[in-house]
Amino acid sequence: MVTQNCCNDATCVAVCPVDCIHPTPAEREYRRTEMLYIDPGTCIDCGACSDVCPVDAIVPGDAVVPDIDRYRDINAEYFQRNPRTAAPGAHVQPLPFAIATAGVVDPPPLRVAIVGSGPSAFYAAEELLARRDIAAEVTMFERLPVAGGLVRFGVAPDHWHTKTVDRVFDRTARRTGFAFHLGVEVGRDVTVEEVLAHHHAVIHASGASGDRRLGIVGEDLPGSHAAREFVAWYNGHPDDAARSFDLTGSRAVVVGNGNVALDVARILVSDVETLRRTDIADHALSALADSRVEEVVVLGRRGPEHAACTTPELLALGSLPGIDVLVDGPVDAGPDAPTKLQILADYSRRTPTPGNRRIVLRFGCTPKAAVGVHRVEALQVADTESGAGGTIECGLVLRAVGYRGLPIPGLPFDDATGTVANVAGRVVEPETGIPVAGQYVAGWIKRGATGVIGTNRYCAAETVESLLADHRDGQLATPVSTAGELTTLVRTRRPDALSGADWRAIDRHERERGREAGRPRIKIVDADTAVSVATAARGPR
């Protein structure tokens, strides 16, 4: 069965010989599924899915895994609500990777630049480089000296299984035809036009580095932050490593109840010795060791039946040692209610344990204003239905109401959705629908900040299919400059730019330091230090 750290990239679907894993990418519910599920009536226990799972999420049904019985219930509930009506094999779709067609296109190859180094960027690169029907070269640009995007800077440090998906990306970065330019920002060091002059097309996979706001009075008071900033801080993002968060108060409030909200709430009250065994940034570990936060209130505007977090994340929250998970108010859940609601009902019946820290889930509560003289001292709230007001005293407010994409210079941007205007990844002028020649998007900047890591696989594949269709139709201009000329240009503009080999040297250094301390890695959070480590490893250029 599939457990908590499912990344939804559906690698397992491709290798299953009996079509027992659902929903497949060809099925309607795939786009909104929380995780994947294995049909016990069809599964032949061959182990193929477990062998290829990039995050070790698939285990035998009799494995000793925390909450394994609840995962059986979650699995059974899915098939009760989504009965299989087709014969085995009817839904199996060949994955877009490594398409088996005869022959390879003769040189010159299709040359594609990818801006960004997160999941959507690497999935797009893999889709191009692993195909058999084309010869491709990919140049990946990353403005930071380290790669990884959401996997490195978005996944919570105590979710180390999820982070192991980076093994898939490392394989891609070692493929023939892949080139890396780290520490190079497209739009600052090289223009989009210059990049396009060296490639047939550019795929922008820059993610969503902004955040949505609450639109309430006092939102910008000291002590009020976006959860995105807090996540980036504890994950060691170079842009956010110098931030500070006041952890001297006994209570914090998180607005929103999606997975990011649960992540930040969990990190705020986790035992520091537990965090010390993760790859959390050292500066965050030091600050959290001195934290006085004893309670985190997690607010949801709607009722518990609309909780935005996934069922596995909610289930895992309740088994943390030394942490009580409570619900403020009763939750009604009958035997036929969804598992998520049943879990919340269980939490609502719990009572606090003396000495434990607490995460309190509060539903039907709308923030109205952050109040304080020089900094946040409380959050004014109102009952969503009745409008009755109240105040929650707190020293820290984190808004976890969604990430938001930022405009890319020269590309049409939809301010309402925080995405670049596109159709199936092909950038278009919104007024006319006319494609912007050679420009494509993938990931959150394409579809908004939705889905999980694996969702980006099929998002990227769709974009690549659009790009290849345009290439076949002669819609892409032939590059006027060579790869060697691009490298010369980059080194002229950014002498300290790093390569793929440099990134692997940084990665080895972080992991070696981590092993010495009994941790997965100790992150470098300073750009100059990262460059120094890479330079020392390779010697003079």
C-alpha positions as CSV (number, residue, x, y, z in Angstrom):
1,M,0.0,0.0,0.0
2,V,1.0,3.6,-0.5
3,T,1.9,5.6,2.6
4,Q,2.3,9.3,3.6
5,N,5.2,10.4,1.6
6,C,3.6,9.6,-1.8
7,C,4.9,12.2,-4.4
8,N,2.2,11.4,-7.0
9,D,4.6,11.3,-9.9
10,A,3.0,8.0,-11.0
11,T,6.3,6.2,-11.9
12,C,4.6,3.2,-10.2
13,V,1.7,3.3,-12.6
14,A,4.0,2.8,-15.6
15,V,5.5,-0.4,-14.3
16,C,2.4,-2.1,-12.8
17,P,1.6,-5.1,-15.0
18,V,-2.0,-5.5,-13.8
19,D,-3.2,-1.8,-13.7
20,C,-3.9,-1.9,-9.9
21,I,-2.6,1.7,-9.0
22,H,-5.0,4.5,-9.3
23,P,-5.8,7.2,-10.2
24,T,-3.6,7.0,-13.3
25,P,-2.7,10.3,-15.1
26,A,-5.3,9.3,-17.7
27,E,-8.1,9.3,-15.1
28,R,-10.1,12.4,-14.3
29,E,-9.5,12.3,-10.5
30,Y,-5.6,12.3,-10.9
31,R,-5.4,16.1,-11.0
32,R,-7.0,16.5,-7.6
33,T,-5.9,13.3,-5.8
34,E,-4.0,13.5,-2.5
35,M,-2.0,10.4,-3.2
36,L,-2.1,7.1,-5.2
37,Y,-3.9,4.0,-4.1
38,I,-3.4,0.2,-4.8
39,D,-6.4,-2.0,-5.5
40,P,-5.9,-5.1,-3.3
41,G,-8.2,-7.2,-5.4
42,T,-6.0,-6.7,-8.5
43,C,-2.5,-6.4,-7.0
44,I,-0.3,-9.5,-7.5
45,D,2.3,-8.4,-5.0
46,C,5.1,-8.4,-7.6
47,G,7.0,-5.5,-6.0
48,A,7.6,-3.6,-9.2
49,C,6.0,-0.4,-7.9
50,S,8.0,-0.5,-4.7
51,D,11.2,-0.9,-6.7
52,V,10.7,2.3,-8.7
53,C,9.1,4.5,-6.1
54,P,11.5,7.5,-5.8
55,V,10.4,8.4,-2.2
56,D,10.0,4.8,-0.7
57,A,6.3,5.4,-0.1
58,I,5.1,1.9,-1.1
59,V,5.3,-0.8,1.5
60,P,3.9,-4.4,2.0
61,G,0.5,-4.4,3.6
62,D,1.9,-6.3,6.6
63,A,4.8,-3.9,7.1
64,V,5.5,-2.3,10.5
65,V,4.7,1.3,9.6
66,P,3.1,4.0,11.8
67,D,-0.6,4.2,11.3
68,I,-0.6,1.3,8.8
69,D,-4.2,0.4,9.7
70,R,-5.4,3.9,8.9
71,Y,-3.6,3.7,5.5
72,R,-5.5,0.4,4.8
73,D,-8.7,2.4,5.6
74,I,-7.7,5.3,3.4
75,N,-6.9,2.9,0.6
76,A,-10.2,1.0,0.9
77,E,-12.2,4.3,1.1
78,Y,-10.8,5.4,-2.2
79,F,-11.9,2.3,-4.0
80,Q,-15.3,2.4,-2.3
81,R,-15.8,5.9,-3.6
82,N,-14.2,5.2,-7.0
83,P,-15.0,1.6,-8.0
84,R,-13.1,0.2,-10.9
85,T,-15.5,-0.4,-13.8
86,A,-13.0,-1.1,-16.5
87,A,-11.1,-4.3,-17.2
88,P,-7.5,-4.5,-15.9
89,G,-5.2,-2.7,-18.2
90,A,-7.8,-0.4,-19.6
91,H,-6.4,2.7,-18.0
92,V,-2.7,2.0,-18.5
93,Q,-1.1,4.8,-20.4
94,P,2.5,4.7,-21.6
95,L,4.5,7.4,-19.7
96,P,5.9,10.1,-21.9
97,F,9.5,9.2,-20.7
98,A,11.6,7.1,-23.0
99,I,9.1,6.8,-25.8
100,A,9.9,3.7,-27.9
101,T,9.9,4.8,-31.5
102,A,12.3,3.8,-34.3
103,G,15.2,5.9,-35.2
104,V,16.8,8.9,-33.7
105,V,16.7,12.4,-35.3
106,D,20.0,13.2,-36.9
107,P,21.9,16.2,-35.7
108,P,21.5,19.1,-35.2
109,P,19.6,18.3,-32.0
110,L,16.7,20.2,-30.6
111,R,18.2,22.7,-28.1
112,V,16.0,23.8,-25.2
113,A,16.8,26.1,-22.3
114,I,15.1,25.6,-19.0
115,V,14.9,28.4,-16.4
116,G,14.8,27.0,-12.9
117,S,16.0,23.8,-11.2
118,G,13.0,22.5,-9.3
119,P,10.8,19.5,-10.0
120,S,9.0,20.9,-13.1
121,A,12.3,21.9,-14.6
122,F,14.0,18.5,-14.1
123,Y,10.9,16.6,-15.2
124,A,10.9,18.7,-18.4
125,A,14.6,18.0,-18.9
126,E,14.0,14.3,-18.4
127,E,11.2,14.2,-20.8
128,L,13.3,15.7,-23.5
129,L,16.6,13.8,-22.9
130,A,15.1,10.3,-22.3
131,R,13.0,10.2,-25.5
132,R,14.0,8.0,-28.4
133,D,12.1,9.9,-31.1
134,I,14.3,13.1,-30.9
135,A,17.9,14.1,-30.1
136,A,17.8,16.9,-27.6
137,E,20.2,19.1,-25.6
138,V,19.1,20.9,-22.5
139,T,20.7,23.9,-20.8
140,M,19.3,24.6,-17.3
141,F,19.7,28.0,-15.7
142,E,19.4,28.5,-12.0
143,R,20.0,31.9,-10.3
144,L,21.2,30.3,-7.1
145,P,24.5,28.4,-6.8
146,V,22.5,25.4,-5.6
147,A,19.8,23.3,-7.3
148,G,16.6,21.7,-6.2
149,G,13.9,24.4,-6.0
150,L,10.8,23.1,-4.1
151,V,12.5,19.9,-3.1
152,R,15.4,21.7,-1.3
153,F,13.6,24.8,-0.1
154,G,9.9,23.8,0.2
155,V,9.7,20.3,1.6
156,A,9.8,20.3,5.4
157,P,13.1,19.0,6.8
158,D,11.5,16.2,8.8
159,H,9.9,14.8,5.6
160,W,13.2,13.4,4.5
161,H,11.6,10.5,2.5
162,T,10.0,13.1,0.2
163,K,13.3,14.8,-0.4
164,T,14.8,11.5,-1.8
165,V,13.1,12.3,-5.1
166,D,16.2,14.3,-5.8
167,R,17.8,11.0,-6.8
168,V,15.6,11.1,-9.9
169,F,16.8,14.6,-10.7
170,D,20.5,13.7,-10.2
171,R,20.1,11.0,-12.8
172,T,18.7,13.6,-15.3
173,A,21.6,16.0,-14.6
174,R,24.1,13.3,-15.5
175,R,22.5,12.5,-18.9
176,T,24.4,13.2,-22.1
177,G,23.2,16.5,-23.5
178,F,22.5,18.2,-20.2
179,A,24.3,21.4,-19.2
180,F,24.0,23.4,-16.0
181,H,24.6,27.1,-15.4
182,L,24.2,27.8,-11.7
183,G,24.4,31.3,-10.2
184,V,23.1,32.7,-13.5
185,E,19.9,34.7,-13.5
186,V,18.1,35.0,-16.8
187,G,16.9,38.6,-17.1
188,R,19.9,39.9,-15.1
189,D,23.0,38.2,-16.4
190,V,21.7,37.1,-19.7
191,T,18.5,38.2,-21.4
192,V,15.7,35.9,-22.5
193,E,16.5,37.0,-26.1
194,E,20.1,36.0,-25.7
195,V,19.1,32.6,-24.3
196,L,16.7,32.1,-27.1
197,A,19.4,33.0,-29.7
198,H,21.3,29.9,-28.5
199,H,18.2,27.5,-28.3
200,H,15.1,26.6,-30.2
201,A,12.9,27.3,-27.2
202,V,12.9,28.3,-23.6
203,I,10.8,26.6,-20.9
204,H,10.3,28.9,-17.8
205,A,9.9,26.8,-14.7
206,S,10.6,29.5,-12.1
207,G,7.9,28.4,-9.6
208,A,6.0,30.7,-7.4
209,S,8.2,32.9,-5.2
210,G,5.5,35.3,-4.1
211,D,2.7,34.8,-1.6
212,R,-1.0,35.6,-1.3
213,R,-2.1,38.2,1.2
214,L,-4.9,38.3,3.7
215,G,-5.9,42.0,3.0
216,I,-6.4,42.8,6.6
217,V,-5.3,45.8,8.8
218,G,-2.0,45.2,10.5
219,E,-0.8,42.6,8.1
220,D,2.5,44.3,7.7
221,L,3.2,44.7,11.4
222,P,6.5,43.2,12.6
223,G,5.8,39.6,13.7
224,S,3.4,39.1,10.8
225,H,4.9,37.0,7.9
226,A,4.1,34.9,5.0
227,A,4.5,31.2,5.8
228,R,6.6,31.0,2.6
229,E,9.2,33.2,4.2
230,F,9.3,31.0,7.3
231,V,9.6,27.8,5.2
232,A,12.4,29.3,3.1
233,W,14.2,30.4,6.3
234,Y,14.2,27.1,8.0
235,N,15.1,25.3,4.8
236,G,18.2,27.6,4.3
237,H,17.2,29.5,1.1
238,P,20.0,32.1,0.6
239,D,17.5,34.9,0.0
240,D,15.9,34.2,3.4
241,A,18.6,32.9,5.6
242,A,19.1,36.3,7.3
243,R,15.5,36.7,8.3
244,S,14.5,36.6,11.9
245,F,11.3,35.5,13.6
246,D,10.2,36.4,17.1
247,L,9.8,33.1,18.9
248,T,9.7,34.6,22.4
249,G,5.9,34.5,22.7
250,S,4.1,31.4,23.9
251,R,1.5,31.3,21.1
252,A,1.7,31.6,17.3
253,V,-1.2,31.7,14.8
254,V,-1.1,30.1,11.4
255,V,-3.8,31.3,9.0
256,G,-4.7,28.6,6.6
257,N,-4.9,24.8,7.1
258,G,-3.2,23.3,4.0
259,N,-0.1,21.1,4.1
260,V,2.2,24.2,4.4
261,A,0.2,25.4,7.4
262,L,0.7,22.0,9.1
263,D,4.4,22.0,8.2
264,V,5.1,25.3,9.8
265,A,3.0,24.5,12.9
266,R,4.8,21.2,13.3
267,I,8.2,22.8,13.0
268,L,7.3,25.5,15.5
269,V,6.6,23.0,18.3
270,S,8.8,20.0,17.3
271,D,11.4,18.8,19.7
272,V,14.7,20.4,18.8
273,E,16.6,17.1,19.1
274,T,14.2,15.6,16.5
275,L,15.0,18.5,14.2
276,R,18.7,18.1,14.8
277,R,18.6,14.8,12.9
278,T,17.2,16.6,9.8
279,D,18.7,18.9,7.2
280,I,17.1,22.0,8.7
281,A,19.3,25.1,8.3
282,D,21.7,25.6,11.3
283,H,20.5,29.1,11.9
284,A,16.9,27.9,12.2
285,L,17.9,25.1,14.5
286,S,19.7,27.5,16.8
287,A,16.7,29.9,16.9
288,L,14.1,27.1,17.5
289,A,16.3,25.7,20.3
290,D,15.6,28.9,22.2
291,S,11.9,29.2,21.1
292,R,9.2,29.7,23.8
293,V,6.3,28.8,21.5
294,E,4.1,26.3,23.3
295,E,1.0,26.5,21.2
296,V,0.2,27.0,17.6
297,V,-3.4,27.8,16.6
298,V,-4.1,26.8,13.0
299,L,-7.1,28.7,11.5
300,G,-9.4,27.6,8.8
301,R,-12.1,29.9,7.3
302,R,-14.5,27.1,6.6
303,G,-15.6,24.0,8.5
304,P,-13.6,20.8,9.2
305,E,-15.1,19.1,6.2
306,H,-13.3,21.6,4.0
307,A,-9.8,21.2,5.7
308,A,-7.3,21.9,2.9
309,C,-4.5,19.6,4.1
310,T,-4.2,16.1,2.8
311,T,-5.4,13.1,4.8
312,P,-1.9,11.5,5.2
313,E,-0.4,14.8,6.5
314,L,-3.3,15.2,9.0
315,L,-2.9,11.6,10.1
316,A,0.8,11.9,10.7
317,L,0.4,15.1,12.7
318,G,-1.4,13.2,15.5
319,S,1.4,10.8,16.3
320,L,4.2,13.3,17.0
321,P,5.8,12.6,20.4
322,G,5.4,15.3,23.0
323,I,2.8,17.2,20.9
324,D,-0.9,17.3,21.4
325,V,-3.1,17.8,18.4
326,L,-6.5,19.2,19.3
327,V,-9.6,20.6,17.6
328,D,-11.2,23.7,19.1
329,G,-14.9,22.6,19.1
330,P,-16.7,19.4,18.3
331,V,-16.5,17.6,15.0
332,D,-19.4,15.4,13.9
333,A,-18.3,12.4,11.8
334,G,-20.3,9.3,11.3
335,P,-19.0,5.9,10.3
336,D,-19.5,6.7,6.6
337,A,-17.7,10.1,6.8
338,P,-14.5,10.6,4.9
339,T,-11.4,9.4,6.8
340,K,-10.1,13.0,7.1
341,L,-13.2,14.1,9.0
342,Q,-13.0,11.0,11.2
343,I,-9.4,11.9,12.1
344,L,-10.5,15.4,13.0
345,A,-13.3,14.0,15.1
346,D,-10.7,11.9,16.9
347,Y,-8.6,14.9,17.6
348,S,-11.6,16.9,18.8
349,R,-12.1,14.3,21.6
350,R,-8.5,14.5,22.8
351,T,-7.6,16.3,26.0
352,P,-4.3,18.2,26.6
353,T,-1.4,16.4,28.2
354,P,0.4,18.4,30.9
355,G,3.8,19.5,29.7
356,N,3.1,18.8,26.0
357,R,3.2,21.5,23.3
358,R,0.0,21.9,21.3
359,I,-1.3,22.3,17.8
360,V,-4.9,23.5,18.0
361,L,-7.0,23.3,14.8
362,R,-9.8,25.9,14.7
363,F,-12.4,26.0,12.0
364,G,-15.0,28.5,10.8
365,C,-12.7,31.4,11.8
366,T,-11.9,34.4,9.7
367,P,-9.0,36.8,10.5
368,K,-10.0,40.4,10.6
369,A,-7.0,42.4,11.8
370,A,-3.5,42.0,13.3
371,V,-3.2,44.3,16.2
372,G,-0.3,45.7,18.2
373,V,1.5,48.9,19.0
374,H,5.0,48.2,17.6
375,R,4.5,44.6,16.6
376,V,1.8,41.9,16.5
377,E,0.3,41.3,19.9
378,A,-3.0,39.6,18.9
379,L,-5.1,38.6,15.9
380,Q,-8.7,39.7,15.8
381,V,-11.0,37.0,14.3
382,A,-14.7,36.5,13.6
383,D,-16.9,33.4,13.3
384,T,-17.3,32.9,9.6
385,E,-21.0,32.2,9.8
386,S,-22.2,34.4,12.6
387,G,-19.7,37.2,12.4
388,A,-19.2,37.1,16.2
389,G,-15.8,38.5,17.0
390,G,-12.9,37.5,19.3
391,T,-9.2,38.0,19.8
392,I,-6.3,35.5,19.9
393,E,-3.3,36.8,21.8
394,C,-0.1,35.8,20.0
395,G,3.4,37.0,19.2
396,L,3.7,35.6,15.7
397,V,1.3,35.3,12.8
398,L,2.1,33.3,9.7
399,R,-0.2,33.4,6.7
400,A,-0.3,30.1,4.8
401,V,-2.9,31.0,2.3
402,G,-1.0,30.1,-0.9
403,Y,2.1,30.8,-2.9
404,R,1.9,33.1,-5.9
405,G,3.9,33.4,-9.1
406,L,5.6,36.6,-10.0
407,P,5.7,38.2,-13.5
408,I,8.5,37.2,-15.9
409,P,9.6,40.3,-17.9
410,G,8.5,40.1,-21.5
411,L,5.8,37.4,-21.0
412,P,2.1,38.0,-20.6
413,F,1.1,37.6,-17.0
414,D,-2.3,36.9,-15.4
415,D,-2.3,38.9,-12.2
416,A,-5.5,37.2,-10.9
417,T,-4.0,33.7,-11.0
418,G,-0.3,34.6,-10.6
419,T,0.6,32.7,-13.8
420,V,2.0,33.3,-17.2
421,A,-0.8,33.2,-19.8
422,N,-0.5,29.8,-21.6
423,V,-2.4,27.0,-23.3
424,A,-1.0,23.6,-22.4
425,G,2.3,25.2,-21.5
426,R,2.6,27.2,-24.7
427,V,2.8,30.9,-23.8
428,V,0.1,32.9,-25.6
429,E,-1.0,36.5,-25.9
430,P,-4.2,36.5,-23.7
431,E,-6.1,38.9,-26.0
432,T,-5.6,37.0,-29.2
433,G,-4.4,33.5,-28.2
434,I,-1.5,33.8,-30.5
435,P,1.6,31.9,-29.3
436,V,4.7,33.8,-28.2
437,A,7.3,32.1,-30.4
438,G,9.7,29.8,-28.6
439,Q,8.4,30.5,-25.1
440,Y,6.9,27.9,-22.8
441,V,6.1,27.4,-19.1
442,A,5.9,24.5,-16.7
443,G,5.1,24.0,-13.0
444,W,3.6,26.6,-10.7
445,I,4.2,29.5,-13.0
446,K,2.1,27.6,-15.5
447,R,-0.8,26.3,-13.5
448,G,-0.6,28.0,-10.1
449,A,0.7,26.7,-6.8
450,T,-1.3,23.5,-6.8
451,G,-0.5,19.8,-6.5
452,V,2.5,18.0,-5.1
453,I,5.9,17.3,-6.4
454,G,4.8,14.5,-8.7
455,T,2.1,16.6,-10.3
456,N,4.9,18.5,-12.0
457,R,5.9,15.4,-14.0
458,Y,2.8,15.4,-16.1
459,C,2.6,19.2,-16.2
460,A,6.1,19.2,-17.7
461,A,5.3,16.4,-20.1
462,E,2.3,18.4,-21.4
463,T,4.5,21.4,-22.0
464,V,7.2,19.4,-23.8
465,E,4.5,17.8,-26.1
466,S,3.4,21.4,-27.0
467,L,7.0,22.3,-27.7
468,L,7.7,19.3,-29.8
469,A,4.5,19.8,-31.8
470,D,5.7,23.3,-32.6
471,H,9.1,22.0,-33.5
472,R,7.6,19.5,-35.9
473,D,5.4,22.2,-37.5
474,G,8.5,24.4,-38.1
475,Q,7.3,27.0,-35.6
476,L,10.6,27.3,-33.7
477,A,13.5,29.4,-35.0
478,T,16.9,27.8,-35.5
479,P,19.5,28.9,-33.0
480,V,22.0,31.4,-34.4
481,S,24.7,30.7,-31.8
482,T,26.4,27.6,-30.5
483,A,26.5,26.0,-27.1
484,G,30.2,27.0,-26.8
485,E,29.4,30.6,-27.6
486,L,26.7,30.5,-24.8
487,T,29.2,29.2,-22.3
488,T,31.6,31.9,-23.2
489,L,28.9,34.5,-22.8
490,V,27.9,33.2,-19.4
491,R,31.5,33.1,-18.1
492,T,32.0,36.6,-19.4
493,R,29.0,37.9,-17.6
494,R,29.3,35.7,-14.5
495,P,32.8,34.5,-13.9
496,D,31.7,32.7,-10.8
497,A,29.0,30.7,-12.5
498,L,28.9,27.0,-11.5
499,S,28.4,23.9,-13.6
500,G,26.7,20.5,-12.9
501,A,30.0,19.1,-11.6
502,D,30.3,22.1,-9.3
503,W,26.8,21.4,-7.9
504,R,27.7,17.8,-7.3
505,A,30.8,18.9,-5.4
506,I,28.6,21.1,-3.2
507,D,26.1,18.3,-2.7
508,R,28.9,15.9,-1.7
509,H,30.3,18.5,0.7
510,E,26.9,19.0,2.4
511,R,26.3,15.3,2.7
512,E,29.8,14.6,4.1
513,R,29.4,17.3,6.7
514,G,25.9,15.8,7.5
515,R,27.3,12.3,8.0
516,E,29.8,13.6,10.5
517,A,27.0,15.1,12.5
518,G,24.5,12.3,12.0
519,R,22.3,14.3,9.7
520,P,21.2,13.9,6.0
521,R,23.2,17.0,5.1
522,I,24.3,20.4,6.5
523,K,23.2,23.0,4.1
524,I,25.3,25.8,2.8
525,V,23.1,28.9,2.9
526,D,25.6,31.5,1.7
527,A,26.2,31.9,-2.0
528,D,29.9,32.9,-1.7
529,T,30.5,29.8,0.5
530,A,28.9,27.6,-2.1
531,V,31.1,29.1,-4.8
532,S,34.2,28.6,-2.6
533,V,33.4,24.9,-2.0
534,A,32.9,24.3,-5.7
535,T,36.1,26.1,-6.6
536,A,38.2,24.2,-4.1
537,A,36.8,20.9,-5.4
538,R,37.7,21.5,-9.0
539,G,40.8,23.7,-8.7
540,P,41.6,26.4,-11.2
541,R,39.4,26.5,-14.3
